[in-house]
Amino acid sequence: MCEETTNGREGTRMDFKVACAVKCCRHPIRAIASAVRNLPASPPMKVSYFQIDAFTARPFGGNPAGVCFLDRWVRDAVLQQIAEENNLSETAFLVGRGDEWDLRWFTPTVEVDLCGHATLAAAFAIFTELGHRGPAIRFKTTSGILGATSENGVVMLDFPARPGQPCAAPARLVSGLGHIPREVRKSRDYLAVLGTEEEVSALTPDLPQIASLDCLGVIATARGTEVDFVSRFFAPGVGVPEDPVTGSAHCTLIPFWAEKLGKTKMLARQLSRRGGTIHCEMRGDRVGIGGQAVLYSRAELQLPD
């Protein structure tokens, strides 16, 4: 008969049962398998989850993002499955590290290096749902340290500027948009400048052509009639045919329009079906990207260990 003891060492119930199986049974392999099968399952990790509409003051506008607060990082495959299950353009995952948050973003198909609306949603959740009292939030990401502040209902993000370099318009960009852009610039995305807001609004892009380009997505933009500039964003290659409002695209849009308009503070509008308003500021090699947000739902996810 085995006595359940660890003799002063750290041990687990699995260690004990397997040891007993080997010592006491004439068929230890069968006993080990039975002991493992009969162990209680690990309790699921409980994850606080919020769905937040970013860059809007009303529900069902702006860009919806999932926000998951984890106790610790789980396997990337699990994060990707959650993002696919959510089926939103982005899901943000966060782990608290003292006065900073580790932050990652996943579309339904891939992890991305930068996302504005899901970062705004995460900051909004920290300020309003988690009761953060400080004046600012710091996020540690693959794109460096990102900041967020909140004032008068607007969350302002501090992001790196990503100015585009002038380039010729690729044939597949022209055929994909169905327009010859007045200008094209390239950073992470192609920036295609059209003639009018109406042209941007009326686009019906050829998404397979857009997906075949050597970029994450395509930004179509023009001067606005009631705001400084307007845009739309297409990224079918990463599972986002058209993004409702794209904060990270403004890392390229803000430097471009600041130069063209001679302004450091601007107001922008993304012309998707849901639509969104973006407060923009040029800050040297950084940009300020701001907007309102509204909570849509709270939930608790249960993840296998």
N, C-alpha and C positions, 0 to 999 in steps of 0.2 A: 504494500500500500504506500502510495506517495503522499508526503505531507506538503501542503502548499506553502512554500517559503522561498525567499530570494536570498537568504543567508547574508543579509546586509547589503546586497547588491541591488542595483536597479534591475527590474525585470518586468515582464508582462504576463498576463494570463495565457497568452499564446505560448510563450517560452515554457511555462509550467506544464501546459497540457501536452505539448509536443514531447517534452522530456519524459512525462509519465508514459506516453504511448511507446516510446522507445524502450523504457525500462521494464514495463509491466506486461507488455503484450507479446504473444508469440508471432504476430503478424504486424510488425511495427509500421510498415508502409501504409497498410490499410488503416491502422489506428491513427496515424498522423493525418491522413486525408479526412477521416471522420472528425477528428478533433478540430481541424481548421474549418470544415463545413459547419460545425455546430457552434463556432464562436459567434457572439452577437455582432451584427453589422455596425460599422462605425457610424455615429450619428452624422447626418448631413450638415454641412456648413450653412448657416443661415446668413443671407446676404441682404442688406437693406437696398432696395431698388426704387428708383424714381424715374418717371417719364416726364420730361419737361419740354415745353415748346419754347424755343429760343428765338431771339430777335423779333419778338411780338409782345403785345400787351393783352392779347385775347387768345383764349383756347382755340385750337384748330387752325391757328395761323403760324407763321414762322416755320422753324425746322424742328421736328421732334427728335429728342435724343434720349437714350437710356443712360442712366447713371447708376453704377454698382459700387458700393463701398465694401471692400473685402478686408478681412482680418489679416490675410496674408495672400501672396500670389499663389494661384493654382496653375495647372498646366495650360500652356497656350492653346492646346486643342479644346479645352473646356471653355476658355474665353471666346474662342471663335464660334463654338457651338451656341453659346449664349447670344452672341451678336446675330448669328443666323436665325435663332429662334425669335429674337426681338424683331427682326426684319425691318429695322430702322436704318437710315443712312449711316448713322454712327452710334455705337455704344461706348461710353467712357467707363474705365475701370480704375479705381483708386485704392491705394493703401496708405494709411497715415504713417508718417515718420517724424514724430515730434512736431515741429512747427512747419513742416512741409508735407506735401502729398506726392507720392509717386503716381503718375498718370499715364495711361495708355489708351489708344483708341482703335476700335475695330469696326469695319464695315461688315455687311453680311458675308463677305468673301475673303477679306484680307485685313491685316493690321496696317495702319497708315502712320506717317511720321508727324502729322500735325492736323488738328481739327479745331476750328473756331467755335462752332455752335455747341459741340459737346463739351468743350471747356467752359463756355459760358454757362451751360446747363449745370455742370459740376460745381462751378463757383456759386451759382444761384442756390443750389441745394445746400452747400456748406453754410452760406450766409443765413438762409431762411429756415432750413429743416434741421440742421445740426447746431444752429445757434452760435455760429462763430462770432466772437466779439471784437476781434482785431480789425484794424483798418484795411488790411490787405491779406491776400492768400498767395502762397508760392507753390507752384507745381514743378516737380522735377520730371522732365520728359526727354525723349530722344532728340528733341529740337532745342534742348537747353532749358534753362529756368524760365518759366512763364509766370506772369503776375496777373492778379485780378483785384479790382477795387469795386466798391458799390456806393453809389451816391444818387439820391433822389430817384430810386427805382431803376437806375441804369447800371448794369455791370459792365465795367470797362476792362478789357484784356490788354496786356502788354505782350506783344508778339514780335518776332524778328521780321524786319522788312525783307521781301524777296523780289527786288526789282527784276523785271524781265529784260532780256537782251534783244535788240532789234534783229529780226531774221526775215527771210523770205517765207511766203505762205506756202506750206506743203500742199501738194495737189489734193491729198486726202482731206486736209482741213477745209479747202475750198469746196470740194464736193460734199463733204460731211455737213457743212453749214448751209450750202446752197447759196453762198455769197462770196464775193471777192473782198476780203477785209481791206480797209483803208490803211491799217498798220497791223503788224504782227510782232509780238514779243514772246520770248520763251524763258520761263524759269522752271519750276516744277511742272507747270501747266503752260499750254499755249494761251496767250491773250490775244483775242481777235477784236479789233476796233471796227465797229460798224458806223454807218452814217447817222442814224437816228434811233431814238428810243423805240419807235414803231417797228423798225427792222429787227431789233433785238426781241421785242415782244412777239413778233410773228414767226420767229424761227421754228421750223419743223425739221430738226437735224436727222441725218442718216446715222443712226447710232452705231451700226457695225463699222462704218468708215471712221467715226470718232474713236471707237475702241481700238482701232488698228494703229493709231498714232503713237509716237514714242514719248508719251507723257502720261501723267495721272489723269488729267482732265482738260477740258477746253472751257475757257472763260470768254463769253461774248459780251461786249460792253459798248456803251455810247453815252454821250452827254444826256442828262435827264431834262425833262421839262419842268418838273416841280421839285426835283432834288438835283444835287450836283452831277451824279452819274448813276446809271443803271447797269445791271448785269444779269446774266444767266450762267449756270454752270452745269456741264455735262461730263460724267465720268463713268460711262457704261463698262469700261474695262475693269473696274473694281466693284461692280455690282450696284452702281448708283446711276441709273439712266439720266435723271435730272435731279440735282440736289435743290431742295427748296430755298435754303439760305446757306451760303458757304463762307464762314468766317475766314478760313485759311486762304481762300482766293483773294481776299482783300489785302493780304500781305504783298500781293503783286499789284492789285488795283490801286491801292492808296498811293504808292510812289509814282505810278503812272499819272494819275489824275492830279496829284499835288503839283507835279511838274507842268502839266498842261494848263491847269487852272490858276496856278500861282497862289495856291491856298494851302494852309496846313491843317485846317479843320473843315470837314465836309460832311454832308449827309448823303447817304446812298440808299438805293432801293433795289432789291433782287426781285425780278419779275416772274417768278414761278407762280404756279396756280395758288399756292398758299401765301406767298409773298412775305417779305420781311424788310425791316428798316435797320440800317447799320450806321452808327455814329463812328466817324473816321477821323483819325488824327495822325499826321506825319511827325515822327519823333526822331529825326536823324536816321540811324540804322535800325530803328524800331518803329512799330506802328501801334496806335491805339485802335482797338476794334471793340465797339460797345453796342449794347442793346438791352432791351427789356426781356423778361422771361416770365412764364406762368406755369405753375404746377398742373399737370394733367392727372397723374396717379401716383400713389405710394403702394409698395408691395414688398413682400419678403420672398426671395428666391431660396430654394433649398438645393444645394449642390452636393453631389456625392464627393466624399473625401478623396 
